[in-house]
Amino acid sequence: MFLLLFFVLLIQFLTYWIFEPLTSFLEYFLEIRLFPIIALIGLIFLFSAKNIEQN
């Protein structure tokens, strides 16, 4: 039981250690620099004529 708990905690720690800097960087980059571009692309995609069903 303790061996299983040790392996689970080890996997969680390694996953956090590997992916936390990447996610932190992407969160900062996308939040501050790319949000207007992403919002504009989303609005264009949402209101584009291709998405409106034509009868």
LOGUPA-524759 format. One record per atom (N, C-alpha, C): residue number from 1; residue in three letters; x, y, z. Coordinates in nm, 4 decimals. Atoms other than C-alpha are relative to their C-alpha. Layout:
<nodes>
    nr   rest       east      north         up
   NUM    ala          X          Y          Z
...
</nodes>
This chain:
<nodes>
    nr   rest       east      north         up
     1    met     0.0831    -0.1196     0.0000
     1    met     0.0000     0.0000     0.0000
     1    met     0.0874     0.1257     0.0000
     2    phe    -0.0890    -0.1155    -0.0053
     2    phe     0.2762     0.2413     0.0933
     2    phe     0.0855     0.0111    -0.1261
     3    leu    -0.0764    -0.0010     0.1244
     3    leu     0.4717     0.1402    -0.2156
     3    leu    -0.0832     0.0613    -0.1130
     4    leu     0.0886    -0.0577     0.1004
     4    leu     0.1733     0.2238    -0.4351
     4    leu    -0.0152     0.1506     0.0224
     5    leu     0.0116    -0.1419    -0.0319
     5    leu     0.1283     0.5575    -0.2573
     5    leu     0.1283     0.0742    -0.0360
     6    phe    -0.1279    -0.0605     0.0350
     6    phe     0.4992     0.6297    -0.3020
     6    phe     0.0112     0.0212    -0.1508
     7    phe    -0.0086    -0.0134     0.1451
     7    phe     0.4803     0.5649    -0.6770
     7    phe    -0.0964     0.1059    -0.0528
     8    val     0.0962    -0.1014     0.0430
     8    val     0.1689     0.7799    -0.7171
     8    val     0.0531     0.1395     0.0315
     9    leu    -0.0552    -0.1298    -0.0370
     9    leu     0.3293     1.0682    -0.5294
     9    leu     0.1226     0.0350    -0.0838
    10    leu    -0.1168    -0.0223     0.0843
    10    leu     0.6504     1.0274    -0.7295
    10    leu    -0.0413     0.0419    -0.1412
    11    ile     0.0480    -0.0355     0.1335
    11    ile     0.4609     1.0383    -1.0589
    11    ile    -0.0601     0.1399     0.0000
    12    gln     0.0577    -0.1340    -0.0079
    12    gln     0.2664     1.3461    -0.9477
    12    gln     0.1081     0.1061     0.0128
    13    phe    -0.1084    -0.0961    -0.0171
    13    phe     0.5847     1.5225    -0.8375
    13    phe     0.0762     0.0203    -0.1303
    14    leu    -0.0743    -0.0118     0.1252
    14    leu     0.7676     1.4460    -1.1622
    14    leu    -0.0831     0.0695    -0.1080
    15    thr     0.0860    -0.0668     0.0963
    15    thr     0.4690     1.5532    -1.3711
    15    thr    -0.0050     0.1493     0.0283
    16    tyr     0.0017    -0.1420    -0.0362
    16    tyr     0.4488     1.8819    -1.1810
    16    tyr     0.1344     0.0648    -0.0332
    17    trp    -0.1334    -0.0549     0.0208
    17    trp     0.8244     1.9339    -1.2051
    17    trp     0.0302     0.0206    -0.1484
    18    ile    -0.0267    -0.0088     0.1438
    18    ile     0.8296     1.8729    -1.5810
    18    ile    -0.0917     0.1027    -0.0665
    19    phe     0.0962    -0.0798     0.0756
    19    phe     0.5127     2.0534    -1.6919
    19    phe    -0.0326     0.1351     0.0619
    20    glu     0.0367    -0.1266    -0.0641
    20    glu     0.4755     2.3389    -1.4410
    20    glu     0.0685     0.1204    -0.0632
    21    pro    -0.0589    -0.1174     0.0664
    21    pro     0.7330     2.5746    -1.6021
    21    pro    -0.0615     0.0273    -0.1377
    22    leu     0.0601    -0.0165     0.1324
    22    leu     0.5822     2.5132    -1.9468
    22    leu    -0.1396     0.0605     0.0107
    23    thr     0.1349    -0.0533    -0.0132
    23    thr     0.2267     2.5765    -1.8322
    23    thr     0.0019     0.1412     0.0555
    24    ser    -0.0098    -0.1359    -0.0539
    24    ser     0.3305     2.8826    -1.6340
    24    ser     0.0376     0.0983    -0.1106
    25    phe    -0.0411    -0.0863     0.1104
    25    phe     0.5056     3.0309    -1.9384
    25    phe    -0.1131     0.0192    -0.0999
    26    leu     0.1089    -0.0110     0.0971
    26    leu     0.2161     2.9524    -2.1721
    26    leu    -0.1158     0.0806     0.0557
    27    glu     0.1078    -0.0774    -0.0606
    27    glu    -0.0364     3.0944    -1.9273
    27    glu     0.0324     0.1491    -0.0041
    28    tyr    -0.0398    -0.1410     0.0032
    28    tyr     0.1577     3.4215    -1.9009
    28    tyr    -0.0018     0.0531    -0.1432
    29    phe    -0.0113    -0.0444     0.1393
    29    phe     0.2214     3.4422    -2.2764
    29    phe    -0.1370     0.0156    -0.0639
    30    leu     0.1320    -0.0066     0.0620
    30    leu    -0.1343     3.3651    -2.3835
    30    leu    -0.0887     0.1034     0.0662
    31    glu     0.0883    -0.0916    -0.0721
    31    glu    -0.2982     3.5758    -2.1147
    31    glu     0.0298     0.1446    -0.0370
    32    ile    -0.0345    -0.1405     0.0158
    32    ile    -0.1094     3.8967    -2.1767
    32    ile     0.0186     0.0377    -0.1465
    33    arg    -0.0390    -0.0436     0.1331
    33    arg     0.0181     3.8980    -2.5323
    33    arg    -0.0961    -0.0435    -0.1091
    34    leu     0.0776     0.0526     0.1115
    34    leu    -0.2086     3.6821    -2.7431
    34    leu    -0.1501     0.0060     0.0215
    35    phe     0.1435     0.0008    -0.0242
    35    phe    -0.5498     3.7352    -2.5825
    35    phe    -0.0780     0.0822    -0.1019
    36    pro     0.0779    -0.0729     0.1021
    36    pro    -0.6622     4.0119    -2.8244
    36    pro    -0.0053    -0.0720    -0.1337
    37    ile    -0.0022     0.0727     0.1270
    37    ile    -0.5571     3.8047    -3.1245
    37    ile    -0.0916    -0.1218     0.0069
    38    ile     0.0850     0.1181    -0.0152
    38    ile    -0.7264     3.4909    -2.9917
    38    ile    -0.1467     0.0403     0.0048
    39    ala     0.1382    -0.0463    -0.0069
    39    ala    -1.0424     3.6872    -2.9092
    39    ala    -0.0491     0.0437    -0.1367
    40    leu     0.0390    -0.0445     0.1338
    40    leu    -1.0485     3.8435    -3.2560
    40    leu    -0.0232    -0.1186    -0.0919
    41    ile     0.0183     0.1198     0.0820
    41    ile    -1.0025     3.5067    -3.4281
    41    ile    -0.1260    -0.0743     0.0414
    42    gly     0.1220     0.0659    -0.0478
    42    gly    -1.2751     3.3595    -3.2079
    42    gly    -0.1252     0.0710    -0.0460
    43    leu     0.1167    -0.0741     0.0458
    43    leu    -1.5181     3.6380    -3.2950
    43    leu    -0.0201    -0.0134    -0.1510
    44    ile     0.0108     0.0177     0.1449
    44    ile    -1.4404     3.6109    -3.6667
    44    ile    -0.0546    -0.1389    -0.0323
    45    phe     0.0481     0.1359     0.0228
    45    phe    -1.4929     3.2348    -3.6519
    45    phe    -0.1467    -0.0133     0.0410
    46    leu     0.1368     0.0103    -0.0495
    46    leu    -1.8135     3.2753    -3.4527
    46    leu    -0.1000     0.0649    -0.0945
    47    phe     0.0932    -0.0740     0.0835
    47    phe    -1.9718     3.5297    -3.6857
    47    phe     0.0285    -0.0128    -0.1495
    48    ser    -0.0296     0.0142     0.1421
    48    ser    -1.8328     3.4068    -4.0150
    48    ser    -0.1190    -0.0611    -0.0736
    49    ala     0.1126     0.0487     0.0805
    49    ala    -2.0702     3.3219    -4.2970
    49    ala     0.0060    -0.1507    -0.0196
    50    lys    -0.0126     0.1443     0.0190
    50    lys    -1.9350     2.9660    -4.3202
    50    lys    -0.0748    -0.0770     0.1078
    51    asn     0.0618     0.0723    -0.1105
    51    asn    -2.0816     2.8739    -3.9831
    51    asn    -0.1525     0.0108     0.0000
    52    ile     0.1451    -0.0166     0.0045
    52    ile    -2.4336     2.9934    -4.0638
    52    ile    -0.0574    -0.1008    -0.0990
    53    glu     0.0594     0.1004     0.0894
    53    glu    -2.6447     2.7145    -4.2058
    53    glu    -0.0867     0.0703    -0.1032
    54    gln     0.0748    -0.0617     0.1095
    54    gln    -2.7815     2.8107    -4.5420
    54    gln    -0.0980    -0.1040    -0.0551
    55    asn     0.1035     0.0941     0.0501
    55    asn    -3.1089     2.6536    -4.6626
    55    asn    -0.0046     0.0021    -0.1501
</nodes>
